[in-house]
């Protein structure tokens, strides 16, 4: 038994050797893509709410396009098509982050739009009556409430994005999924490698969910009457 365990650990050495780097790439690209997607999502929300019929129609079309096409296709388009069309070179990591950000931005805009519809109708007119401009109203009154109300669905969206980040292995990003795939080819131990990879993904997502719950509790103390 000990010899079998020892041989298995020795065979999995290539996987453990690259594990930290792959996990770091997965987490870092997911965080950057989500942050970028949040910014784009807010812009899309503002375009739909105050951009007129043309911009609102564009946002509706964009959201429908993203939600109606596979993330894998979006990843391939970001890596192979966009650089050729825009004549802008993109590394695999840059293309992967761009694809994930554009994907999550569509969902973030819809999450925030749902939260916006739940706000009291009189808040914006009341703020304007106090002399606040539209930008100030959104910055100091609307957006803080939207983000607080949206913490649980935004956390779910981040978990979806992190899991979708495994698609970056298709465009040769050295993330956790790529490390697992390469280790499987080298060791011929797919059960052990992918079981360990699943545990790592679960640990990352568990930490993210725990951080989200803690953030929600802390914000609730600052904005106790936000509901």
DRENPA-3360 file (N, C-alpha, C; in nm, 2 decimals, always signed):
BEGIN
1 = XXXXXXXX = +0.08/-0.12/+0.00/+0.00/+0.00/+0.00/+0.09/+0.13/+0.00 ~ +0.19/+0.12/+0.09/+0.28/+0.24/+0.10/+0.35/+0.26/-0.03 ~ +0.40/+0.15/-0.09/+0.47/+0.16/-0.22/+0.38/+0.21/-0.33 ~ +0.25/+0.17/-0.33/+0.16/+0.22/-0.43/+0.13/+0.37/-0.41 ~ +0.12/+0.41/-0.29/+0.09/+0.55/-0.26/+0.22/+0.63/-0.30 ~ +0.33/+0.58/-0.27/+0.45/+0.65/-0.30/+0.47/+0.67/-0.45 ~ +0.44/+0.56/-0.53/+0.46/+0.57/-0.67/+0.36/+0.66/-0.73 ~ +0.24/+0.67/-0.67/+0.13/+0.76/-0.72/+0.18/+0.90/-0.70;
9 = XXXXXXXX = +0.22/+0.93/-0.58/+0.27/+1.07/-0.55/+0.39/+1.11/-0.64 ~ +0.48/+1.01/-0.67/+0.59/+1.04/-0.75/+0.54/+1.07/-0.90 ~ +0.44/+0.99/-0.94/+0.39/+1.01/-1.08/+0.32/+1.14/-1.09 ~ +0.26/+1.19/-0.98/+0.19/+1.31/-0.99/+0.28/+1.44/-0.96 ~ +0.40/+1.41/-0.95/+0.50/+1.53/-0.92/+0.49/+1.64/-1.03 ~ +0.48/+1.60/-1.16/+0.46/+1.71/-1.26/+0.34/+1.80/-1.23 ~ +0.23/+1.74/-1.19/+0.11/+1.81/-1.16/+0.13/+1.91/-1.04 ~ +0.19/+1.85/-0.93/+0.21/+1.94/-0.81/+0.31/+2.05/-0.84;
17 = XXXXXXXX = +0.41/+2.02/-0.93/+0.51/+2.12/-0.96/+0.45/+2.24/-1.02 ~ +0.35/+2.22/-1.11/+0.29/+2.33/-1.19/+0.16/+2.38/-1.13 ~ +0.12/+2.32/-1.01/-0.01/+2.35/-0.96/-0.02/+2.49/-0.91 ~ +0.08/+2.54/-0.84/+0.07/+2.68/-0.79/+0.06/+2.78/-0.90 ~ +0.14/+2.76/-1.00/+0.13/+2.86/-1.12/+0.00/+2.85/-1.19 ~ -0.05/+2.73/-1.21/-0.18/+2.72/-1.28/-0.29/+2.78/-1.20 ~ -0.29/+2.76/-1.06/-0.40/+2.81/-0.98/-0.39/+2.96/-0.97 ~ -0.27/+3.01/-0.97/-0.25/+3.16/-0.97/-0.31/+3.22/-1.09;
25 = XXXXXXXX = -0.28/+3.16/-1.21/-0.32/+3.21/-1.33/-0.48/+3.21/-1.34 ~ -0.54/+3.10/-1.29/-0.68/+3.09/-1.29/-0.74/+3.20/-1.20 ~ -0.69/+3.22/-1.08/-0.75/+3.32/-0.99/-0.73/+3.46/-1.04 ~ -0.60/+3.49/-1.09/-0.57/+3.62/-1.13/-0.65/+3.67/-1.25 ~ -0.66/+3.58/-1.35/-0.73/+3.61/-1.47/-0.88/+3.63/-1.44 ~ -0.93/+3.54/-1.36/-1.07/+3.55/-1.32/-1.11/+3.68/-1.25 ~ -1.02/+3.72/-1.15/-1.04/+3.84/-1.08/-1.04/+3.96/-1.17 ~ -0.93/+3.97/-1.26/-0.92/+4.08/-1.35/-1.04/+4.09/-1.45;
33 = XXXXXXXX = -1.07/+3.97/-1.50/-1.19/+3.97/-1.59/-1.32/+4.01/-1.53 ~ -1.34/+3.97/-1.40/-1.46/+4.01/-1.33/-1.46/+4.15/-1.30 ~ -1.35/+4.21/-1.26/-1.34/+4.35/-1.23/-1.37/+4.43/-1.36 ~ -1.31/+4.39/-1.47/-1.33/+4.46/-1.60/-1.48/+4.44/-1.64 ~ -1.53/+4.32/-1.62/-1.67/+4.30/-1.66/-1.77/+4.38/-1.57 ~ -1.73/+4.41/-1.45/-1.82/+4.49/-1.36/-1.82/+4.63/-1.42 ~ -1.71/+4.68/-1.46/-1.70/+4.82/-1.52/-1.78/+4.83/-1.64 ~ -1.76/+4.73/-1.73/-1.84/+4.73/-1.86/-1.99/+4.71/-1.83;
41 = XXXXXXXX = -2.02/+4.63/-1.73/-2.16/+4.60/-1.70/-2.23/+4.73/-1.65 ~ -2.16/+4.81/-1.57/-2.22/+4.94/-1.53/-2.24/+5.03/-1.65 ~ -2.14/+5.04/-1.74/-2.16/+5.12/-1.86/-2.28/+5.07/-1.94 ~ -2.29/+4.94/-1.95/-2.41/+4.89/-2.03/-2.54/+4.93/-1.96 ~ -2.54/+4.92/-1.83/-2.66/+4.96/-1.75/-2.69/+5.11/-1.78 ~ -2.59/+5.20/-1.77/-2.62/+5.34/-1.79/-2.66/+5.36/-1.94 ~ -2.60/+5.29/-2.03/-2.64/+5.31/-2.17/-2.79/+5.27/-2.19 ~ -2.83/+5.16/-2.12/-2.97/+5.12/-2.14/-3.06/+5.21/-2.07;
49 = XXXXXXXX = -3.02/+5.26/-1.95/-3.11/+5.35/-1.87/-3.12/+5.49/-1.93 ~ -3.01/+5.54/-1.98/-3.01/+5.68/-2.02/-2.96/+5.71/-2.15 ~ -2.93/+5.61/-2.23/-2.87/+5.63/-2.36/-2.96/+5.65/-2.48 ~ -3.09/+5.65/-2.46/-3.18/+5.66/-2.57/-3.21/+5.53/-2.63 ~ -3.30/+5.53/-2.73/-3.35/+5.41/-2.79/-3.24/+5.33/-2.86 ~ -3.15/+5.41/-2.93/-3.04/+5.34/-3.01/-2.95/+5.27/-2.92 ~ -2.89/+5.33/-2.82/-2.80/+5.27/-2.73/-2.87/+5.16/-2.65 ~ -2.99/+5.18/-2.61/-3.06/+5.08/-2.53/-3.08/+4.96/-2.62;
57 = XXXXXXXX = -3.12/+4.98/-2.75/-3.13/+4.87/-2.84/-3.00/+4.79/-2.86 ~ -2.89/+4.87/-2.87/-2.76/+4.80/-2.88/-2.73/+4.71/-2.76 ~ -2.76/+4.76/-2.64/-2.73/+4.68/-2.52/-2.82/+4.56/-2.52 ~ -2.94/+4.57/-2.55/-3.03/+4.46/-2.55/-2.98/+4.35/-2.65 ~ -2.94/+4.40/-2.77/-2.88/+4.31/-2.87/-2.75/+4.24/-2.82 ~ -2.67/+4.32/-2.76/-2.54/+4.26/-2.70/-2.56/+4.16/-2.60 ~ -2.65/+4.19/-2.50/-2.68/+4.09/-2.40/-2.74/+3.97/-2.45 ~ -2.83/+3.98/-2.55/-2.89/+3.86/-2.61/-2.79/+3.78/-2.69;
65 = XXXXXXXX = -2.70/+3.85/-2.76/-2.59/+3.78/-2.83/-2.50/+3.70/-2.74 ~ -2.46/+3.76/-2.63/-2.37/+3.70/-2.53/-2.44/+3.58/-2.47 ~ -2.56/+3.60/-2.43/-2.63/+3.49/-2.36/-2.68/+3.38/-2.45 ~ -2.68/+3.41/-2.58/-2.73/+3.31/-2.68/-2.62/+3.24/-2.75 ~ -2.49/+3.26/-2.72/-2.38/+3.20/-2.78/-2.29/+3.13/-2.68 ~ -2.23/+3.02/-2.71/-2.15/+2.95/-2.61/-2.02/+3.03/-2.57 ~ -1.98/+3.02/-2.45/-1.86/+3.09/-2.40/-1.74/+3.04/-2.48 ~ -1.74/+2.91/-2.52/-1.62/+2.86/-2.59/-1.61/+2.93/-2.72;
73 = XXXXXXXX = -1.72/+2.96/-2.79/-1.71/+3.03/-2.92/-1.66/+3.17/-2.90 ~ -1.71/+3.23/-2.79/-1.66/+3.37/-2.76/-1.51/+3.37/-2.73 ~ -1.46/+3.27/-2.66/-1.32/+3.26/-2.64/-1.24/+3.25/-2.77 ~ -1.28/+3.17/-2.86/-1.21/+3.15/-2.98/-1.22/+3.28/-3.07 ~ -1.34/+3.35/-3.07/-1.35/+3.47/-3.14/-1.25/+3.58/-3.09 ~ -1.24/+3.58/-2.95/-1.16/+3.68/-2.89/-1.01/+3.66/-2.93 ~ -0.97/+3.53/-2.94/-0.83/+3.50/-2.97/-0.80/+3.50/-3.12 ~ -0.89/+3.45/-3.20/-0.85/+3.43/-3.34/-0.91/+3.54/-3.43;
81 = XXXXXXXX = -1.03/+3.59/-3.40/-1.10/+3.68/-3.49/-1.07/+3.83/-3.46 ~ -1.09/+3.87/-3.33/-1.08/+4.01/-3.29/-0.94/+4.07/-3.33 ~ -0.83/+4.00/-3.30/-0.70/+4.06/-3.33/-0.69/+4.08/-3.48 ~ -0.74/+3.99/-3.56/-0.73/+4.01/-3.71/-0.82/+4.12/-3.76 ~ -0.94/+4.14/-3.70/-1.03/+4.24/-3.74/-0.99/+4.38/-3.70 ~ -0.94/+4.39/-3.57/-0.90/+4.52/-3.52/-0.75/+4.55/-3.54 ~ -0.68/+4.45/-3.59/-0.54/+4.46/-3.61/-0.46/+4.50/-3.49 ~ -0.50/+4.43/-3.38/-0.44/+4.45/-3.25/-0.40/+4.32/-3.19;
89 = XXXXXXXX = -0.27/+4.29/-3.17/-0.22/+4.16/-3.13/-0.27/+4.14/-2.98 ~ -0.31/+4.02/-2.95/-0.35/+3.98/-2.82/-0.28/+3.85/-2.78 ~ -0.23/+3.85/-2.66/-0.17/+3.73/-2.61/-0.28/+3.63/-2.57 ~ -0.26/+3.51/-2.55/-0.36/+3.42/-2.50/-0.43/+3.46/-2.37 ~ -0.35/+3.51/-2.28/-0.40/+3.56/-2.15/-0.49/+3.68/-2.17 ~ -0.44/+3.78/-2.25/-0.52/+3.90/-2.28/-0.65/+3.86/-2.35 ~ -0.65/+3.77/-2.45/-0.77/+3.73/-2.52/-0.87/+3.66/-2.42 ~ -0.81/+3.57/-2.34/-0.89/+3.50/-2.24/-0.96/+3.60/-2.14;
97 = XXXXXXXX = -0.89/+3.69/-2.09/-0.95/+3.79/-2.00/-1.06/+3.87/-2.07 ~ -1.03/+3.91/-2.20/-1.12/+3.99/-2.27/-1.25/+3.91/-2.30 ~ -1.24/+3.79/-2.33/-1.36/+3.71/-2.36/-1.44/+3.69/-2.23 ~ -1.37/+3.66/-2.12/-1.45/+3.64/-2.00/-1.51/+3.77/-1.95 ~ -1.44/+3.88/-1.97/-1.50/+4.01/-1.92/-1.62/+4.05/-2.01 ~ -1.61/+4.03/-2.14/-1.72/+4.07/-2.22/-1.84/+3.98/-2.19 ~ -1.81/+3.85/-2.16/-1.92/+3.76/-2.13/-1.99/+3.80/-2.00 ~ -1.91/+3.82/-1.89/-1.97/+3.85/-1.76/-2.03/+3.98/-1.76;
105 = XXXXXXXX = -1.99/+4.08/-1.84/-2.05/+4.21/-1.84/-2.19/+4.21/-1.88 ~ -2.23/+4.12/-1.97/-2.37/+4.11/-2.01/-2.46/+4.06/-1.89 ~ -2.41/+3.97/-1.82/-2.48/+3.92/-1.70/-2.48/+4.02/-1.59 ~ -2.37/+4.08/-1.57/-2.37/+4.19/-1.46/-2.47/+4.30/-1.49 ~ -2.47/+4.34/-1.61/-2.57/+4.45/-1.65/-2.71/+4.41/-1.62 ~ -2.74/+4.28/-1.64/-2.88/+4.23/-1.62/-2.90/+4.22/-1.47 ~ -2.80/+4.18/-1.39/-2.82/+4.17/-1.25/-2.84/+4.31/-1.19 ~ -2.76/+4.40/-1.23/-2.78/+4.54/-1.18/-2.91/+4.60/-1.22;
113 = XXXXXXXX = -2.95/+4.57/-1.34/-3.08/+4.62/-1.39/-3.20/+4.57/-1.30 ~ -3.19/+4.44/-1.27/-3.29/+4.39/-1.18/-3.29/+4.46/-1.04 ~ -3.17/+4.49/-0.99/-3.16/+4.56/-0.86/-3.21/+4.70/-0.88 ~ -3.18/+4.76/-0.99/-3.23/+4.90/-1.02/-3.38/+4.91/-1.02 ~ -3.45/+4.81/-1.07/-3.59/+4.80/-1.08/-3.66/+4.79/-0.94 ~ -3.57/+4.74/-0.84/-3.63/+4.72/-0.71/-3.61/+4.84/-0.62 ~ -3.54/+4.94/-0.67/-3.53/+5.07/-0.59/-3.66/+5.15/-0.59 ~ -3.67/+5.23/-0.48/-3.78/+5.32/-0.48/-3.78/+5.42/-0.59;
121 = XXXXXXXX = -3.89/+5.45/-0.65/-3.90/+5.54/-0.76/-3.87/+5.68/-0.72 ~ -3.89/+5.72/-0.59/-3.87/+5.86/-0.56/-3.73/+5.90/-0.52 ~ -3.63/+5.80/-0.52/-3.50/+5.84/-0.47/-3.43/+5.93/-0.57 ~ -3.43/+5.91/-0.70/-3.37/+6.00/-0.79/-3.43/+6.14/-0.79 ~ -3.56/+6.15/-0.80/-3.62/+6.29/-0.80/-3.58/+6.36/-0.67 ~ -3.58/+6.29/-0.56/-3.55/+6.35/-0.43/-3.41/+6.40/-0.43 ~ -3.32/+6.32/-0.48/-3.18/+6.36/-0.49/-3.16/+6.48/-0.58 ~ -3.22/+6.48/-0.69/-3.21/+6.60/-0.78/-3.27/+6.72/-0.72;
129 = XXXXXXXX = -3.38/+6.70/-0.64/-3.44/+6.82/-0.57/-3.34/+6.88/-0.47 ~ -3.25/+6.80/-0.42/-3.15/+6.85/-0.33/-3.03/+6.92/-0.40 ~ -3.04/+6.92/-0.53/-2.93/+6.98/-0.61/-2.82/+6.89/-0.66 ~ -2.84/+6.76/-0.65/-2.74/+6.67/-0.70/-2.76/+6.64/-0.85 ~ -2.65/+6.63/-0.92/-2.65/+6.60/-1.06/-2.67/+6.45/-1.08 ~ -2.69/+6.42/-1.21/-2.72/+6.28/-1.24/-2.60/+6.19/-1.20 ~ -2.47/+6.24/-1.23/-2.36/+6.16/-1.20/-2.34/+6.14/-1.05 ~ -2.37/+6.24/-0.97/-2.37/+6.23/-0.82/-2.47/+6.14/-0.77;
137 = XXXXXXXX = -2.59/+6.14/-0.83/-2.70/+6.05/-0.79/-2.66/+5.91/-0.81 ~ -2.60/+5.88/-0.92/-2.56/+5.74/-0.95/-2.44/+5.70/-0.86 ~ -2.35/+5.79/-0.84/-2.23/+5.75/-0.77/-2.25/+5.73/-0.62 ~ -2.33/+5.82/-0.56/-2.34/+5.82/-0.42/-2.47/+5.76/-0.37 ~ -2.57/+5.74/-0.45/-2.70/+5.69/-0.40/-2.74/+5.56/-0.47 ~ -2.74/+5.56/-0.60/-2.79/+5.44/-0.68/-2.69/+5.33/-0.67 ~ -2.57/+5.35/-0.72/-2.48/+5.24/-0.74/-2.44/+5.17/-0.61 ~ -2.42/+5.24/-0.50/-2.40/+5.16/-0.37/-2.51/+5.07/-0.33;
145 = XXXXXXXX = -2.63/+5.11/-0.35/-2.75/+5.02/-0.33/-2.75/+4.91/-0.42 ~ -2.73/+4.93/-0.55/-2.73/+4.83/-0.65/-2.63/+4.72/-0.62 ~ -2.51/+4.76/-0.58/-2.41/+4.66/-0.56/-2.44/+4.58/-0.43 ~ -2.49/+4.65/-0.33/-2.53/+4.58/-0.21/-2.64/+4.47/-0.23 ~ -2.74/+4.52/-0.30/-2.85/+4.43/-0.33/-2.81/+4.31/-0.42 ~ -2.70/+4.33/-0.50/-2.66/+4.23/-0.60/-2.55/+4.14/-0.55 ~ -2.50/+4.16/-0.43/-2.39/+4.08/-0.38/-2.41/+3.93/-0.41 ~ -2.52/+3.87/-0.36/-2.54/+3.72/-0.39/-2.53/+3.68/-0.53;
153 = XXXXXXXX = -2.61/+3.75/-0.62/-2.61/+3.71/-0.76/-2.47/+3.74/-0.83 ~ -2.41/+3.85/-0.78/-2.27/+3.88/-0.84/-2.17/+3.77/-0.80 ~ -2.19/+3.72/-0.67/-2.10/+3.61/-0.63/-2.12/+3.49/-0.72 ~ -2.25/+3.46/-0.74/-2.28/+3.34/-0.83/-2.22/+3.36/-0.97 ~ -2.23/+3.49/-1.02/-2.17/+3.52/-1.15/-2.02/+3.50/-1.15 ~ -1.95/+3.54/-1.04/-1.81/+3.52/-1.03/-1.77/+3.37/-1.03 ~ -1.85/+3.29/-0.96/-1.82/+3.15/-0.96/-1.84/+3.09/-1.10 ~ -1.94/+3.14/-1.17/-1.96/+3.09/-1.31/-1.84/+3.13/-1.40;
161 = XXXXXXXX = -1.79/+3.25/-1.38/-1.68/+3.30/-1.46/-1.56/+3.22/-1.42 ~ -1.53/+3.19/-1.30/-1.41/+3.12/-1.26/-1.41/+2.98/-1.32 ~ -1.53/+2.92/-1.32/-1.54/+2.78/-1.38/-1.52/+2.79/-1.53 ~ -1.58/+2.90/-1.59/-1.56/+2.92/-1.73/-1.42/+2.95/-1.77 ~ -1.34/+3.00/-1.68/-1.20/+3.03/-1.71/-1.12/+2.90/-1.75 ~ -1.17/+2.79/-1.72/-1.11/+2.66/-1.77/-1.11/+2.66/-1.92 ~ -1.20/+2.73/-1.99/-1.20/+2.73/-2.13/-1.08/+2.80/-2.19 ~ -1.00/+2.87/-2.11/-0.88/+2.94/-2.16/-0.77/+2.84/-2.20;
169 = XXXXXXXX = -0.79/+2.71/-2.15/-0.69/+2.61/-2.19/-0.70/+2.58/-2.34 ~ -0.82/+2.62/-2.40/-0.83/+2.60/-2.55/-0.74/+2.69/-2.63 ~ -0.71/+2.80/-2.57/-0.62/+2.90/-2.64/-0.48/+2.90/-2.58 ~ -0.45/+2.79/-2.51/-0.31/+2.77/-2.46/-0.27/+2.86/-2.34 ~ -0.37/+2.90/-2.26/-0.33/+2.97/-2.14/-0.30/+2.87/-2.04 ~ -0.19/+2.89/-1.96/-0.14/+2.79/-1.87/-0.21/+2.80/-1.74 ~ -0.34/+2.77/-1.74/-0.42/+2.78/-1.61/-0.43/+2.65/-1.55 ~ -0.52/+2.64/-1.45/-0.53/+2.52/-1.37/-0.58/+2.40/-1.46;
177 = XXXXXXXX = -0.67/+2.43/-1.55/-0.72/+2.32/-1.63/-0.62/+2.27/-1.73 ~ -0.53/+2.36/-1.78/-0.42/+2.32/-1.87/-0.32/+2.23/-1.79 ~ -0.29/+2.28/-1.67/-0.20/+2.20/-1.59/-0.25/+2.06/-1.56 ~ -0.38/+2.05/-1.53/-0.44/+1.92/-1.51/-0.44/+1.83/-1.64 ~ -0.47/+1.89/-1.75/-0.47/+1.82/-1.88/-0.33/+1.77/-1.91 ~ -0.23/+1.85/-1.90/-0.09/+1.82/-1.93/-0.04/+1.71/-1.83 ~ -0.08/+1.72/-1.70/-0.04/+1.62/-1.61/-0.10/+1.48/-1.64 ~ -0.23/+1.49/-1.68/-0.29/+1.36/-1.72/-0.22/+1.29/-1.83;
185 = XXXXXXXX = -0.18/+1.37/-1.93/-0.11/+1.31/-2.05/+0.03/+1.26/-2.01 ~ +0.09/+1.32/-1.91/+0.23/+1.28/-1.86/+0.22/+1.16/-1.77 ~ +0.12/+1.15/-1.68/+0.11/+1.05/-1.58/+0.02/+0.94/-1.61 ~ -0.08/+0.96/-1.70/-0.18/+0.86/-1.72/-0.26/+0.82/-1.60 ~ -0.28/+0.92/-1.51/-0.36/+0.91/-1.39/-0.48/+1.01/-1.39 ~ -0.57/+1.00/-1.48/-0.67/+1.10/-1.49/-0.76/+1.11/-1.37 ~ -0.79/+1.00/-1.31/-0.88/+1.01/-1.19/-0.82/+1.09/-1.08 ~ -0.69/+1.06/-1.05/-0.63/+1.13/-0.94/-0.61/+1.28/-0.97;
193 = XXXXXXXX = -0.56/+1.30/-1.10/-0.54/+1.44/-1.14/-0.66/+1.53/-1.14 ~ -0.77/+1.48/-1.20/-0.89/+1.56/-1.21/-0.96/+1.57/-1.08 ~ -0.95/+1.47/-0.99/-1.01/+1.47/-0.86/-0.94/+1.58/-0.78 ~ -0.81/+1.59/-0.78/-0.73/+1.69/-0.71/-0.77/+1.83/-0.77 ~ -0.78/+1.84/-0.90/-0.82/+1.97/-0.96/-0.96/+2.01/-0.92 ~ -1.05/+1.92/-0.91/-1.19/+1.95/-0.87/-1.19/+2.01/-0.72 ~ -1.10/+1.94/-0.64/-1.09/+1.99/-0.50/-1.04/+2.13/-0.49 ~ -0.94/+2.16/-0.58/-0.88/+2.29/-0.58/-0.98/+2.40/-0.62;
201 = XXXXXXXX = -1.06/+2.37/-0.73/-1.16/+2.46/-0.78/-1.26/+2.48/-0.67 ~ -1.30/+2.37/-0.60/-1.40/+2.39/-0.49/-1.35/+2.48/-0.38 ~ -1.22/+2.46/-0.35/-1.16/+2.54/-0.24/-1.16/+2.69/-0.27 ~ -1.13/+2.72/-0.40/-1.12/+2.86/-0.44/-1.26/+2.92/-0.44 ~ -1.36/+2.84/-0.49/-1.50/+2.89/-0.49/-1.56/+2.90/-0.35 ~ -1.52/+2.81/-0.26/-1.57/+2.82/-0.12/-1.51/+2.94/-0.05 ~ -1.39/+2.98/-0.08/-1.33/+3.10/-0.02/-1.40/+3.22/-0.07 ~ -1.43/+3.22/-0.21/-1.50/+3.34/-0.27/-1.64/+3.35/-0.21;
209 = XXXXXXXX = -1.71/+3.24/-0.19/-1.84/+3.25/-0.13/-1.84/+3.30/+0.01 ~ -1.74/+3.25/+0.09/-1.73/+3.30/+0.23/-1.70/+3.44/+0.24 ~ -1.61/+3.49/+0.15/-1.58/+3.63/+0.14/-1.70/+3.72/+0.11 ~ -1.78/+3.67/+0.02/-1.90/+3.74/-0.02/-2.00/+3.75/+0.09 ~ -2.02/+3.64/+0.17/-2.11/+3.65/+0.28/-2.06/+3.75/+0.39 ~ -1.93/+3.75/+0.41/-1.87/+3.84/+0.51/-1.88/+3.99/+0.46 ~ -1.86/+4.01/+0.33/-1.88/+4.14/+0.28/-2.02/+4.19/+0.29 ~ -2.12/+4.10/+0.27/-2.26/+4.14/+0.28/-2.29/+4.17/+0.42;
217 = XXXXXXXX = -2.24/+4.10/+0.52/-2.27/+4.14/+0.66/-2.21/+4.27/+0.69 ~ -2.09/+4.30/+0.64/-2.02/+4.43/+0.68/-2.10/+4.54/+0.61 ~ -2.14/+4.53/+0.49/-2.21/+4.63/+0.42/-2.35/+4.66/+0.49 ~ -2.41/+4.55/+0.54/-2.54/+4.56/+0.61/-2.53/+4.65/+0.73 ~ -2.41/+4.65/+0.80/-2.39/+4.73/+0.91/-2.38/+4.88/+0.87 ~ -2.32/+4.90/+0.76/-2.31/+5.04/+0.71/-2.44/+5.09/+0.65 ~ -2.51/+5.01/+0.58/-2.64/+5.04/+0.51/-2.75/+4.96/+0.57 ~ -2.78/+4.97/+0.70/-2.88/+4.88/+0.76/-3.02/+4.90/+0.70;
225 = XXX = -3.05/+5.01/+0.64/-3.19/+5.03/+0.59/-3.20/+5.03/+0.44 ~ -3.09/+4.97/+0.38/-3.09/+4.97/+0.23/-3.21/+4.90/+0.17 ~ -3.26/+4.80/+0.24/-3.37/+4.72/+0.19/-3.50/+4.81/+0.19;
% end
